[in-house]
Amino acid sequence: MVAVHVVGASAIPAKTEARPCAIPGATAAQSRAALYALRSTRDVWGEALLAAPKGAAYDAARRRLPPLLLARAPKKRPLTASGMHYVPFAQPNGPQGAGSVALHVADGGQVVSNRVGGPSLNVFVGSTGRERYGSCLRRLSIALADGYLPMLQTRYIDAAGVRYEQESFAGRLPGSAALTSFVRLSADASSAASAARVRIAARRSSRSYLVRRGSRREFTFAWKVGAPTLRPPLQEDVYDGARRATVAYWERRLASGGQLDVPEPLVANAARALLVQNLILAWRYSIGNPYEGFSFPESVDVAQVDAEYGFGDVAHSIMRVSLTRRPQPYANWKRGEKLVGWATYYRLTRDRVALRRATPTLRRYVTLLGSQLGGDGLLRRERYSSDIPDQVFGLHSQTVVWQGLREMAAVWAETGQPMLARTCRTLAARLERGLRRAVARSQRRLADGSLFVPVRLLDHERPYRSVMESRAGSYWNLVMPYALASGFFAPRGTQANGVARYVQRHGGRLLGVVRAGAYALYRDPVFPVSGTDHVYNINVARFLADNDRVDELALGLYGALAAAMAPGTFVSGEAASIATLGRADARAMYLPPNSASNAAFLVTLRLLLVHERRDRAGVPRDLELAPATPREWLRPGKRIAVRNVPTSFGPLSYAIEVGRPTITAAVDVPTWKRPRALTLRLRPPRGSRLGVVRVDGQPYDRVDRASGTIDLSGLSGHVELEIAYASIR
């Protein structure tokens, strides 16, 4: 038998012998490689990628690990019947997300109605019709239609060598509002060892079809979500009509937001697929499993990213839901997060009506926060997190409150609420003084030059040799990004650089992805066994962009694709295994899909192309275009385009086309307000540098050739650039 690994584009071999599919165990070499990376206090894999001649790249990252395919539920149980993750398919009627959803298991063997454990449609194949379709990963290939559409396409070979191709999606039958799953399955036994039986089973009905040896057959059917029985086989034109309507629905929905076009198809497809997932999930942390609900602070993070991609309607829906949730636990963290979320939403949409309606509730938050500030300048102790009940002066939660007060002060000052703005500025200043005193008393400079700042202020939290050696260290690593992204540590300052160095040298990242204990996946893990938690890369990405750590930002993008997402479907969970879980062909993730993990990839991609730099008051003042694009995206023949992407300065569009030896660029400067500084950075491949620059046909000298940065400050309207570049070798 020729093995076919699940990578989303694997070719099915022409001929396969009948043979059972034993699950391979992890080899000693695989285990050693994973444990070496996990035991190291540095990101040894990530650093190797960054040192490569072309910098970080997906192919180099994915070779480090088996694919992430399996899904776990609470108590370490498989999430689905086969253990494979599912992809959520739906067609939401509005910005609130899916009302009904079909969970299409990625191996093609099952469709589940609304929630795991609910009614399901199951596909069996093989000589007796008892082999679950897709059950042998070595004979399975998985992809989405056109690389990103919510249509699952699989290829499979059963134990007798019969070859199958399947496509499935969720749409609607003509004249029906009910969400329906459509499946088209072809079976080819022309070169198989025996005939095959295809069996499709729902709760109260089952259909069985014989595929004779040497023959081919195709089956097309539909299953209404939640229905106990199958519909009769569909006519081909009905299937094709539903497919066209589904494609049109999602193309139209994606086109309603901003567009980020990049020259790397895998990255572009991942972004589109994740936007589709998040438009289905909306305010939900996950869907179809116990994580289906609003999660603080993660769901508010998702709302901000939705707004940054031009889906303000979805962001508004999430922010409205946030105001209805109970304050406990960690009420202050929630209040601060909502203040930040509403400030971001307003800046990107200028929706004064929504802000005015939210203001009474937000004003009450400000009053409650102000009533807590005592002589020490700190908010009172509150629960550390949902998983850790300790009452702490949490740096993560208190800096988010500080950030929210400052950002809402600017918003209310702009929208005619000067007294409320003044109150926020006053409270933020008091809280900042208290936090800086507490940080000064708690932080420790280490011998390696790094700076450890505790999350548990004033509680004698000691530095961790590796943050993965204990649960306390793991959670430090998850929540510290909120403090880092808040702006409390001045970008590129001594403290920001010191904490970044601590994370780098004390086990905080793997392939640029946030590490975590992944306790929900492993049974009683003992260091170095651990995993990743891509959810919290949202704020890591913001911190890296603020501190101009551009190569690390790109590493996080490719590391997420390789370590935190399922190949072919781009589904991710809250956490992912790195150390093997007894098998070598696949890794596992916890309760996928996950809207915040999706948002982490999306915000990373946006920050490569668009970054707003804040002033000392936390107000966006500068706009940076293409500040961190991977250098390989600027090789001859490549093109980058940003269209109608929201910023605090107004919608932004620009394009970069790389010729030989000239780069042309066009920028439509946002019109809501002029940024204090507007720059375009061009990072051509190593060994090249910028030459003569022309703006609107005239020579232009405001260029920093060392960094590839062109200063466009003060320009307006449509700006055309022509930039010569040449090799310096």
C-alpha positions, -999 to 999 in steps of 0.1 A, spaced: 0 0 0 12 35 -8 6 58 22 -14 90 17 -9 116 44 -35 142 52 -21 175 40 -50 189 21 -36 183 -14 -23 148 -14 -26 127 -45 -45 95 -43 -23 66 -55 -34 48 -87 -35 14 -71 -38 2 -35 -37 -33 -21 -62 -44 5 -47 -41 39 -59 -30 74 -49 4 86 -32 1 120 -27 34 139 11 39 139 27 47 172 51 75 177 87 65 170 114 71 195 130 97 171 97 116 169 92 116 206 128 127 212 125 156 187 92 169 203 105 166 239 137 183 230 118 213 217 95 213 247 123 209 272 143 238 258 137 272 274 141 288 240 120 284 208 147 263 191 124 254 162 113 290 157 148 304 159 160 278 133 133 291 109 142 327 115 178 319 107 170 303 74 181 323 43 145 331 33 133 335 69 102 318 84 82 297 59 53 273 63 69 242 47 98 243 70 75 247 100 51 219 92 78 194 88 85 196 125 52 181 136 24 156 126 -8 172 113 -33 186 138 -65 165 130 -80 150 161 -104 167 185 -108 161 222 -137 168 245 -137 171 283 -123 142 303 -99 135 274 -126 118 253 -128 120 215 -151 149 204 -166 129 175 -173 92 167 -141 89 147 -121 113 169 -116 137 139 -124 174 142 -154 188 124 -160 219 102 -190 241 110 -212 248 80 -242 272 80 -257 303 63 -264 329 90 -293 352 84 -276 381 102 -246 392 121 -256 372 152 -241 340 135 -256 306 129 -290 297 143 -286 261 129 -254 245 120 -242 213 104 -210 198 118 -192 181 89 -166 158 104 -134 164 84 -127 128 75 -160 127 55 -175 100 76 -202 119 95 -224 150 96 -238 159 130 -268 182 136 -261 213 157 -242 197 186 -220 167 191 -241 138 203 -271 150 183 -287 133 153 -261 124 127 -256 111 91 -229 85 88 -211 72 57 -197 36 56 -178 19 28 -158 -12 21 -166 -47 10 -193 -51 37 -203 -15 42 -188 -14 77 -156 6 72 -162 41 84 -154 65 55 -121 83 62 -111 61 92 -76 54 79 -57 87 78 -30 73 56 -55 68 29 -73 101 33 -70 136 18 -88 166 30 -94 201 15 -119 229 12 -134 238 -22 -112 264 -39 -90 262 -8 -113 282 15 -150 278 8 -172 260 34 -174 229 13 -155 198 25 -138 178 -2 -122 144 7 -106 115 -11 -104 81 4 -93 46 -4 -110 17 15 -92 -15 26 -100 -32 -7 -86 -4 -28 -119 12 -39 -113 49 -44 -138 75 -33 -143 113 -38 -168 132 -16 -180 168 -14 -203 181 12 -217 215 23 -247 231 40 -272 251 21 -309 252 14 -332 234 -10 -353 256 -33 -384 269 -14 -371 258 20 -356 278 48 -342 248 66 -305 243 67 -297 211 47 -265 191 43 -257 181 7 -233 152 -1 -220 140 -34 -200 107 -33 -184 89 -61 -170 53 -58 -145 39 -82 -139 1 -80 -123 -2 -115 -90 -13 -101 -100 -26 -67 -96 -61 -52 -133 -65 -46 -167 -48 -49 -178 -22 -24 -209 -14 -5 -217 23 3 -241 27 32 -256 60 43 -272 59 77 -294 84 95 -313 79 127 -343 62 112 -333 54 77 -304 38 59 -296 34 22 -271 9 8 -256 8 -27 -235 -19 -44 -205 -8 -64 -194 -38 -85 -158 -46 -90 -146 -28 -122 -174 -3 -121 -180 33 -109 -210 49 -93 -220 84 -80 -245 92 -53 -260 126 -45 -283 131 -15 -295 157 11 -302 156 48 -321 183 66 -303 192 98 -319 173 126 -341 152 104 -346 115 114 -346 103 78 -328 108 45 -344 125 16 -346 104 -17 -315 107 -39 -312 142 -54 -312 151 -91 -278 164 -102 -292 198 -111 -307 203 -76 -273 196 -60 -256 219 -85 -281 247 -79 -277 245 -41 -239 245 -46 -240 276 -68 -262 294 -43 -239 285 -14 -208 297 -32 -226 330 -41 -237 335 -5 -202 332 9 -185 352 -19 -210 380 -13 -206 379 25 -168 380 23 -168 408 -2 -188 429 22 -157 433 44 -122 445 38 -99 426 15 -63 415 22 -48 399 -9 -14 383 -4 8 364 -28 9 332 -8 -22 311 -16 -21 291 16 -21 322 37 -49 338 17 -70 307 18 -65 303 55 -77 339 61 -108 335 40 -117 302 56 -112 316 91 -134 346 83 -161 322 72 -158 303 104 -160 334 125 -190 348 106 -208 315 115 -196 316 152 -201 353 157 -202 358 196 -196 321 203 -163 309 215 -169 276 197 -199 258 183 -215 224 186 -197 215 219 -195 226 256 -175 257 246 -205 271 227 -210 303 246 -197 338 252 -162 338 267 -145 366 285 -122 382 275 -117 362 243 -150 369 226 -145 407 229 -110 402 213 -128 385 184 -152 415 181 -122 438 177 -107 417 149 -140 414 131 -142 452 131 -106 454 119 -117 433 89 -147 454 80 -174 432 96 -187 459 119 -221 444 120 -208 412 136 -185 432 159 -215 453 170 -236 421 176 -208 407 198 -203 439 218 -241 441 224 -241 406 237 -211 414 260 -232 439 279 -258 413 288 -234 389 305 -230 386 343 -201 405 358 -186 376 378 -160 362 379 -132 388 374 -157 416 370 -130 443 365 -112 424 338 -145 421 320 -153 458 324 -119 468 311 -121 445 282 -155 459 272 -142 494 274 -114 485 251 -138 467 228 -162 496 225 -134 521 219 -120 499 191 -155 494 176 -162 532 176 -128 541 162 -132 517 132 -169 524 125 -177 559 138 -210 544 149 -223 571 173 -257 556 176 -244 523 190 -219 541 213 -247 564 227 -268 533 235 -239 516 252 -228 546 272 -251 543 302 -237 508 309 -201 519 302 -205 549 325 -217 526 353 -185 505 347 -164 537 351 -182 546 383 -177 511 398 -140 511 388 -135 545 404 -151 535 436 -125 507 441 -93 528 437 -78 531 471 -47 548 485 -25 522 469 -39 532 434 -49 496 426 -83 480 419 -93 455 445 -82 419 443 -103 396 421 -102 361 407 -71 354 386 -90 335 357 -118 311 351 -94 282 359 -75 297 388 -97 310 417 -70 328 436 -78 364 445 -49 386 431 -39 421 420 -37 409 385 -14 428 362 -33 415 332 -67 426 343 -57 459 358 -37 470 327 -67 462 305 -88 484 327 -61 511 324 -61 507 286 -99 508 285 -102 540 305 -76 558 284 -91 547 251 -127 555 260 -115 589 273 -104 597 238 -137 584 223 -159 603 247 -139 635 242 -145 632 205 -182 624 208 -193 652 232 -189 636 266 -161 659 281 -169 652 318 -169 615 313 -137 617 293 -121 637 321 -132 612 347 -117 584 327 -84 602 322 -82 610 359 -89 574 369 -64 560 344 -37 583 358 -43 572 393 -44 535 383 -12 539 363 7 554 392 -5 526 415 5 499 389 39 514 382 47 514 420 35 478 423 54 466 392 86 483 405 82 465 438 75 431 421 97 429 390 131 412 389 160 416 365 175 382 358 211 372 351 204 366 315 193 402 310 156 395 309 130 411 331 104 390 350 72 410 358 47 389 379 11 387 370 3 384 407 15 418 418 28 422 454 24 384 460 60 373 457 55 354 424 90 341 416 105 338 381 101 305 363 131 287 349 106 276 322 70 289 323 60 253 313 72 237 345 41 245 365 5 254 361 12 288 376 39 295 349 16 282 321 -11 306 331 14 335 335 22 328 298 -15 329 288 -25 361 305 7 382 304 0 391 267 -30 412 278 -6 434 298 19 435 270 -6 446 244 -22 473 266 7 497 260 15 499 297 51 489 289 63 516 265 70 501 230 107 495 224 114 506 260 136 489 286 107 470 303 90 459 270 123 446 257 131 429 290 98 411 293 101 400 256 135 386 264 121 367 294 94 351 272 120 341 246 144 326 271 120 309 295 99 287 273 71 310 263 69 302 226 71 273 202 73 281 164 62 315 175 30 302 191 21 307 228 29 276 248 6 262 275 3 231 297 -26 218 275 -38 200 306 -72 193 290 -54 171 264 -28 152 283 -34 128 312 -14 141 342 13 157 321 48 160 335 72 186 322 83 188 294 51 174 281 30 204 271 13 221 241 3 254 226 -26 278 230 -29 299 199 -59 318 213 -36 342 232 -15 350 202 -40 378 195 -23 401 220 12 387 214 8 398 178 -2 433 189 28 435 212 52 423 185 38 448 160 40 477 185 76 468 192 86 464 155 95 427 160 86 420 124 103 387 118 88 372 150 53 384 138 57 365 105 70 334 124 38 335 145 18 334 112 35 303 98 38 287 132 0 289 136 -6 273 103 18 245 111 12 239 148 -22 253 157 -45 246 127 -57 215 109 -43 212 74 -69 215 47 -97 229 69 -78 255 90 -98 245 121 -82 251 154 -90 246 191 -82 263 223 -51 242 229 -31 217 208 -8 189 217 29 189 207 42 159 227 28 128 211 -4 113 224 4 77 216 3 80 178 25 94 151 0 102 123 -19 131 140 -20 155 170 -51 166 189 -67 199 198 -93 208 225 -129 216 216 -125 230 181 -134 252 163 -124 283 182 -132 318 172 -104 334 192 -77 312 178 -91 321 143 -89 357 152 -53 354 163 -42 343 128 -64 371 113 -50 398 134 -14 386 128 -20 388 90 -35 423 93 -6 435 114 18 424 87 0 448 63 -15 475 85 -4 488 119 -16 518 139 9 532 163 -5 549 195 8 580 212 15 582 250 -22 588 257 -31 555 239 -46 573 209 -37 560 174 -16 587 157 6 570 130 -4 546 102 22 521 90 16 503 57 32 469 50 54 472 81 61 435 84 55 417 52 76 385 47 104 393 23 94 365 0 62 384 -7 82 411 -25 99 389 -51 94 399 -87 59 389 -100 43 392 -65 14 415 -56 -1 427 -23 -34 445 -21 -54 460 8 -88 472 -1 -114 491 21 -98 479 54 -110 500 84 -85 520 103 -89 547 130 -81 572 102 -108 559 78 -110 531 52 -76 522 37 -66 509 3 -32 503 -12 -15 480 -36 21 469 -42 33 452 -74 68 439 -78 84 440 -112 120 437 -122 137 460 -112 109 483 -102 82 481 -75 51 502 -81 27 511 -53 -5 530 -51 -20 544 -18 -54 559 -12 -48 579 20 -77 576 45 -99 606 47 -115 606 82 -85 622 97 -49 626 87 -24 604 105 5 623 122 28 599 103 21 578 73 48 553 61 51 525 36 78 499 43 91 477 15 111 447 27 126 431 -5 144 397 -3 177 397 15 205 410 -7 183 437 -22 178 473 -13 157 503 -24 171 527 -50 155 558 -65 120 566 -53 94 586 -73 61 598 -59 35 610 -85 63 610 -110 87 633 -91 119 622 -73 113 617 -36 139 617 -9 121 610 24 133 574 23 151 554 50 168 528 28 182 508 57 147 498 68 130 502 34 106 529 48 91 556 27 77 586 47 44 597 31 33 619 60 13 650 49 3 635 15 -34 630 7 -57 616 -19 -43 590 -44 -5 586 -43 15 567 -69 49 554 -62 77 539 -83 106 524 -65 138 510 -81 155 482 -62 187 463 -69 209 436 -56 237 447 -32 257 415 -35 
